[in-house]
Amino acid sequence: MKDTKTGYRAISKFLIGSPYKIRPVADIVRRLPYPEAVSILENMPHKGAELISKTVKSAASNALSGNKKLDEDMLYVREIYIDEGPRLKRIWFRGRGRADMQLKRMCHITVVIDETSGAVKKEKTTKVGTSRASSKKAAK
């Protein structure tokens, strides 16, 4: 069977960061327009936001280099998922001659960016301070 998925993909592998901590950041930007997703990620204080931002920008770069008709405003984050990677196991020396295992978790980030279906236009907002009643009178 042929794979009919569309979109432009970017995968970042073996990133040191727990997938449990990075997944909530991914949930925030899933299905958002590309410019909005990037601005949200750049203003978040989480380490996962920086890792996801790099992958989202890479997927957008793949989309823009592969199709010259696309514009950044036409893209949105269609899929984003965080998979577990291998764990680095380190010895953590404790008191009284004991030792514990310290796990440094890794993750793989996959982002799929696609173009929006149809032109999405922003609605015009009324000026601040004008009420709906006065704008209705002006329309008449």
N, C-alpha and C positions, 0 to 999 in steps of 0.2 A: 504494500500500500504506500502511496506517495504522501510525503509530509506536506501539508498544505498551509503550514504556518507562514505568516508574513511578518515583516518587521526587520529591524536591524538589531543585532545582538552584540553584547560585550560581556566577557566573563573575566573576573579577577579571581585567581586561585591562591590558596595558601596564605591568606591574610591573617595575621595574628590578631585575634579578637573573638570573643565568645559569640557564637551565633545567637544565643539567648539575649544578649545585650544589643545586638545589631538589628534583629528582627523588628522591634518596635519602631525604630527609625525608618525602616523600609515600609512599614504599614502607613506611615504618614504621607509619603510621596507617591504611593501606588495610585495609578490612574489620574495623575495630575498633568497639566500641560508642562512641557519641558522647561520654559523659562521660570515658571512658578516653582517647580520642583528644585531647580538649581538654586534659586534665591532662598528657599526655605532651608536647604541643606547647608548653604554657606553661612547661615546665621544661627545654626544649632551648635551647642557646645559639646556634643557627643563625639567620641572618636569614630564611631560608626558612621556618622554623617559625612566625615571627610572621606572615608573609604567608599561609601556609596556614591558620593559626589563625583569622584574620579571615574567610577565605572559608568555612571550616567552620562558624563561628558564624553567618554570614549565611545559609547553607543551612539550618541548624537553625531559625533565626528564620523563614525562609520556610515551613518545615514546620509549625512550631507556630502561626503565624498563619493558615495555610491550613486546618488541621484542628485543631479545639479538643479532640478526643478524644485526641490524642497527648500523650505525656509525654516529657521528655528522656531518660529511661531506656529508652524503647522505640525510640530511633533508633540507627542505625549508619551508618558511612561506607561506602556501597556502591561508589562509584567516585570516584577522584580521579586526574586526569591533568594533566600540565604540558606545554603546547605552547610552541613558540618564537614569539616576537613579532618585531617589527622591531628593527634594531640602530641605535643612535645612533653615528654615526661622528665621531670627534673627532681633531684633529691633536695629536700628541705631539711637541714639539720636542726634538730630540736635539743632540748635539755636532756641531761642524764644519759647521753650517748645514743639517744633514739634518732630516728630519721623518718620523715613522712614523704609521700609522693606529691609533688606539685604538678598539676596539669596545666599546660599553656594551650588553650584551645585555639583552633584555626577554623576559618570558614571560607567558603567559595561564594562569591556574589555574582548573580546572573541578572542582567538587565536587558529587556527587550523594548525597544522604542519603535513606535509606528506613527504614521501620519494620521491626522484626524480625518474622519469621514465627513467632508463638507466644511465649508467655511463657518467658523464660529465667530460671530460678531458680538462685541460687548455692547450691552444696552447703554444708551446715553443716560446719564444721571442728571437730575435737576440740580440747580445751584443750591448751595447751602444757605438756609435762611428763607427760602421760598417754600410756601406750602403747596399742597396738591391743589387746593381750591384756587389759588392765584394762577397756577400753571394751567388749570382747566379754563379759566377766564381768558387767559392769553391765547389759548388755542381756538376759542370761538371767534 
